[in-house]
Amino acid sequence: MTGSALGGGLLFVVAALLWSAVLVPAWVRRREFRAAERNALRLQRTLRVLAETSEVPHEVHAEATAKEALQHEKMLRAAQRREEAERRAHLAEAKAEEVRAEIHAQDMQRKHRATLRAAKLRRPTVRRLRSIAALATLMGVIGVLVGAGLAIAGSGAAVLGWSALVGCAAFAGLLLMAPGRAKVAPLPVPEAVQTVADASSALESEIADVHEAGAESPASSAAHAAAQQAAAARIARARALARARAEKPATRTNQPDSMLLEEARRQARQQERQETSAAEPAVRAARTAPAAPAAQVPEAPERPAARALTPAQEAARAQQLAAAARLRQMGVVGDTSEGMPDLNALLQRRRNAG
């Protein structure tokens, strides 16, 4: 009884050891193999989908490139329209400033003429004449009153007529010599440009001097003439600037080709000009060198001297072309049938090894 129990326990222990030593590792390896196989299948499916999506036809690539070029061209045209609108706005602003400057200058000239006339009318001689005219007007009014009384009394209307005539003439002369009529109210003009502001400040200072002096002196006249000349010169410069802006519009040409092609042609022409300017010093040096006798120095070596920088330029051009080719090949998937490993063969070898 004890021996059979011991034998059964030993058999159970052996079975447990066999299970833990052989069957469990085999089960673990089989599970790992199945997981690796599933991952490999998923990876193969993903690679196949990526290869199918990357193998886009040439027409699709061409269409995408054309769309990008069209979008870029639209952006360039919008930028050109925006620049044209800004140029027109600047031109309109310059014209408005010119008109405001002219209006302000005319207003200042009117004010200056009126002030000079008022200063002339404030002279002592004019004041005496104005007093005489006022006295004559008063006498005319008194004569009219007396003549009216005599006319009513029946003595005749001659005194009334002559008194009225003298009074009206004296009153008219008084009105003409009145200094207050020469004052002109300033016109409500907007703010002018800085050049006209400088001229107006000079004119206002001159007007203040005329008011204080009460008469026109040669020094003030010379200063006023100089200020007017400076203002006229500044206004002429402003007009010339506005006219120059108006005479330089943006060139408009028909574009049968794309704007990108025009940009490429412009870059090619610029590169040719750079190459010509780089080779020009060598040509100039060869031309300015002292000429040797015809028997010793032939005329043919002039062209190699002009082409001394050709190898370096060719190397730079080759590098540019290689860089452009690499940029064109970016994002394009080639033939992947030879470089991709065979996953079925790999899985079969793994199964055989397991």
C-alpha positions in Angstrom: 0.0 0.0 0.0 2.8 2.3 0.9 4.8 1.3 -2.1 2.0 1.9 -4.5 1.3 5.3 -3.0 5.0 6.1 -3.3 5.1 4.9 -6.9 2.0 7.0 -7.8 3.5 10.1 -6.2 6.8 9.6 -8.0 4.9 9.1 -11.3 3.1 12.4 -10.7 6.3 14.2 -9.9 7.9 12.9 -13.1 4.9 13.9 -15.1 5.0 17.4 -13.6 8.7 17.7 -14.3 8.1 16.5 -17.9 5.3 19.1 -18.3 7.4 21.9 -16.9 10.6 21.0 -18.8 9.2 20.0 -22.2 5.6 20.8 -22.8 5.5 24.3 -21.3 8.5 25.6 -23.3 7.1 24.1 -26.5 3.8 25.7 -25.8 5.5 29.1 -25.1 7.6 28.8 -28.3 4.5 27.9 -30.3 2.7 30.9 -28.9 5.6 33.3 -29.7 5.8 31.8 -33.2 2.1 32.4 -33.9 2.4 36.0 -32.6 5.5 36.6 -34.8 3.6 35.1 -37.7 0.7 37.4 -37.1 3.0 40.4 -36.8 4.8 39.4 -40.0 1.5 39.1 -41.9 0.4 42.5 -40.7 3.8 44.0 -41.6 3.6 42.4 -45.1 0.1 43.8 -45.6 1.1 47.2 -44.5 4.2 47.2 -46.8 2.0 46.1 -49.7 -0.5 48.9 -49.0 2.3 51.4 -48.8 3.8 50.2 -52.0 0.5 50.4 -53.8 -0.1 54.0 -52.5 3.4 55.1 -53.4 3.2 53.8 -56.9 1.2 56.8 -58.1 0.9 57.1 -61.9 2.9 59.8 -63.7 -0.3 61.6 -64.7 -1.3 62.0 -61.0 2.1 63.5 -60.3 1.8 65.8 -63.3 -1.7 66.9 -62.2 -0.5 67.6 -58.7 2.5 69.6 -60.0 0.2 71.6 -62.3 -2.2 72.3 -59.5 0.7 73.6 -57.3 2.0 75.7 -60.1 -1.4 77.2 -60.8 -1.9 77.9 -57.1 1.6 79.6 -56.9 0.7 81.6 -60.0 -2.5 82.8 -58.5 -0.7 83.9 -55.3 1.8 85.8 -57.5 -1.0 87.5 -59.4 -2.7 88.4 -56.1 0.5 89.9 -54.8 0.9 91.9 -58.0 -2.7 93.3 -57.8 -2.0 94.2 -54.2 1.1 96.1 -55.1 -0.7 97.9 -57.9 -3.5 99.0 -55.5 -0.9 100.3 -53.1 0.9 102.2 -55.9 -2.4 103.8 -56.9 -3.2 104.7 -53.3 0.3 106.3 -53.0 -0.3 108.2 -56.3 -3.7 109.5 -55.2 -2.2 110.6 -51.8 0.6 112.4 -53.6 -1.9 114.2 -55.9 -4.1 115.1 -52.9 -1.0 116.5 -51.1 -0.1 118.5 -54.2 -3.6 120.0 -54.4 -3.6 120.9 -50.7 -0.2 122.5 -51.0 -1.4 124.6 -53.9 -4.6 125.7 -52.1 -2.6 126.6 -49.0 0.0 128.6 -51.0 -2.8 130.5 -52.8 -4.5 131.3 -49.5 -1.2 132.5 -48.0 -0.6 134.7 -51.0 -4.1 136.2 -50.7 -3.6 136.9 -47.0 -0.2 138.4 -47.6 -1.5 140.8 -50.3 -4.4 141.8 -48.1 -2.1 142.5 -45.2 0.3 144.6 -47.4 -2.7 146.6 -48.6 -3.9 147.1 -45.0 -0.4 148.2 -44.0 -0.4 150.7 -46.8 -3.7 152.0 -45.7 -2.4 152.6 -42.2 0.2 155.1 -43.3 0.0 158.7 -41.9 -0.9 160.2 -45.3 -3.8 157.8 -45.8 -4.9 158.4 -42.2 -5.1 162.2 -42.9 -7.0 161.6 -46.2 -9.4 159.3 -44.3 -9.9 162.0 -41.7 -10.6 164.6 -44.4 -13.1 162.2 -46.0 -14.8 161.6 -42.7 -15.0 165.4 -42.1 -16.4 165.9 -45.6 -19.0 163.2 -45.0 -20.0 164.9 -41.8 -20.3 168.2 -43.6 -22.3 166.6 -46.3 -24.8 165.2 -43.8 -25.1 168.6 -42.2 -25.5 170.3 -45.6 -28.2 167.7 -46.5 -30.1 168.6 -43.3 -29.7 172.3 -43.9 -30.7 172.0 -47.6 -33.7 170.0 -46.6 -34.8 172.8 -44.3 -34.2 175.4 -47.0 -36.1 173.3 -49.5 -39.0 173.0 -47.2 -38.9 176.8 -46.6 -39.0 177.3 -50.4 -35.5 178.7 -51.0 -34.5 176.0 -53.5 -33.0 172.5 -53.6 -29.5 173.4 -54.9 -27.9 173.3 -51.4 -29.6 169.9 -50.8 -28.3 168.4 -54.0 -24.7 169.6 -53.7 -24.6 168.6 -50.0 -25.9 165.1 -50.9 -23.4 164.7 -53.7 -20.4 165.8 -51.6 -21.6 163.6 -48.7 -21.9 160.5 -51.0 -18.5 161.1 -52.6 -16.8 161.5 -49.2 -18.5 158.4 -47.8 -17.4 156.3 -50.8 -13.8 157.5 -50.4 -14.0 156.7 -46.7 -15.2 153.2 -47.5 -12.4 152.6 -50.1 -9.7 153.8 -47.7 -11.0 151.8 -44.8 -8.3 149.3 -43.6 -10.8 146.8 -42.3 -11.9 145.8 -45.8 -8.5 144.4 -46.7 -8.7 141.7 -44.1 -9.5 138.2 -45.5 -10.7 135.4 -43.4 -8.6 132.2 -43.6 -10.0 129.4 -45.7 -10.7 126.1 -44.0 -8.1 123.9 -45.7 -6.8 120.6 -44.5 -3.3 120.1 -43.2 -0.7 120.5 -46.0 2.6 118.9 -46.5 5.6 119.8 -44.4 7.2 121.9 -47.2 4.2 124.1 -47.5 4.0 124.3 -43.7 7.5 125.7 -43.6 6.6 128.3 -46.3 3.5 129.3 -44.4 5.4 129.8 -41.2 7.8 132.0 -43.0 4.9 134.0 -44.5 3.1 134.4 -41.2 6.3 135.7 -39.5 6.6 138.2 -42.4 3.0 139.2 -41.9 3.5 139.8 -38.2 6.6 142.0 -39.0 4.5 144.0 -41.4 1.8 144.5 -38.8 4.3 145.7 -36.2 6.2 148.0 -38.6 3.0 149.5 -40.1 4.8 150.1 -43.4 6.6 148.0 -46.0 10.4 148.1 -45.7 12.9 146.8 -48.3 14.3 144.2 -45.8 10.9 142.7 -45.1 10.1 142.6 -48.9 13.4 140.8 -49.5 12.7 138.3 -46.8 9.1 137.7 -48.1 10.5 137.2 -51.6 13.0 134.7 -50.4 10.3 132.8 -48.4 8.0 132.8 -51.5 10.9 131.4 -53.6 11.6 128.7 -51.1 7.9 127.7 -50.9 7.7 127.7 -54.7 10.8 125.5 -55.0 9.4 123.0 -52.4 6.1 122.9 -54.2 7.9 122.3 -57.5 9.8 119.4 -55.9 6.6 117.9 -54.6 5.0 118.2 -58.0 8.0 116.6 -59.7 7.9 113.7 -57.2 4.2 113.1 -57.8 4.7 113.3 -61.6 7.6 110.9 -61.4 5.5 108.4 -59.5 2.7 108.8 -62.0 5.0 108.3 -65.0 6.4 105.0 -63.7 3.5 102.5 -63.7 4.0 98.8 -63.5 4.8 97.2 -66.8 2.0 95.0 -68.1 2.9 92.4 -70.7 1.0 89.5 -72.1 2.0 86.2 -70.6 1.4 83.3 -72.9 3.4 81.0 -70.7 3.3 80.4 -67.0 4.8 82.9 -64.6 7.1 80.1 -63.2 8.6 79.6 -66.7 9.2 83.4 -66.9 10.9 83.3 -63.5 13.1 80.4 -64.6 14.1 82.3 -67.7 14.9 85.3 -65.6 17.1 83.3 -63.3 18.9 81.7 -66.3 19.6 85.2 -67.8 20.9 86.4 -64.4 23.2 83.4 -64.2 24.5 84.1 -67.7 25.2 87.7 -66.7 27.0 86.6 -63.6 29.2 84.2 -65.7 29.9 87.0 -68.2 30.8 89.4 -65.4 33.1 86.8 -63.8 34.9 86.2 -67.1 35.1 89.9 -67.9 38.2 90.7 -65.7 40.3 88.0 -67.5 39.3 89.3 -70.9 40.1 92.9 -69.8 43.5 91.8 -68.5 44.2 90.0 -71.7 43.3 93.0 -73.7 45.3 95.5 -71.6 48.4 93.3 -71.6 51.4 94.5 -73.7 51.2 93.1 -77.2 54.2 90.8 -78.2 55.6 90.4 -81.7 53.5 88.4 -84.1 56.2 85.8 -84.6 56.5 84.9 -80.9 53.0 85.3 -79.4 50.0 84.1 -81.5 46.5 85.6 -81.2 44.8 82.4 -80.5 45.4 82.2 -76.6 42.9 85.0 -76.0 40.0 82.6 -75.9 41.5 80.2 -73.3 42.2 83.2 -71.1 38.5 84.2 -71.4 37.5 80.6 -70.5 39.9 80.3 -67.5 36.9 79.8 -65.0 35.0 77.4 -67.2 35.8 74.2 -65.2 34.8 75.7 -61.9 31.6 77.0 -63.4 30.9 73.6 -64.9 31.5 71.9 -61.6 29.2 74.3 -59.8 26.5 73.8 -62.5 26.9 70.0 -62.2 26.4 70.2 -58.4 23.3 72.4 -59.0 21.8 69.9 -61.5 22.5 67.0 -59.1 20.8 68.8 -56.2 17.8 69.5 -58.4 17.7 65.9 -59.5 17.7 64.7 -55.9 15.0 67.1 -55.0 12.9 65.9 -57.9 13.3 62.3 -56.8 12.2 63.0 -53.2 9.0 61.3 -52.3 9.0 59.0 -55.4 9.1 55.2 -54.6 10.9 53.2 -57.2 10.8 49.5 -58.0 10.7 47.7 -54.6 10.3 44.1 -56.0 14.0 43.4 -55.8 14.9 45.1 -52.5 11.9 43.7 -50.5 12.6 40.3 -48.7 10.4 37.4 -49.3 8.4 37.1 -46.1 6.9 33.7 -47.0 10.4 32.2 -47.2 11.4 33.8 -43.9 8.3 32.4 -42.2 8.9 28.9 -43.7 12.5 28.9 -42.4 11.3 29.9 -39.0 8.7 27.1 -38.9 11.4 24.6 -39.9 13.7 25.9 -37.2 11.0 25.8 -34.6 
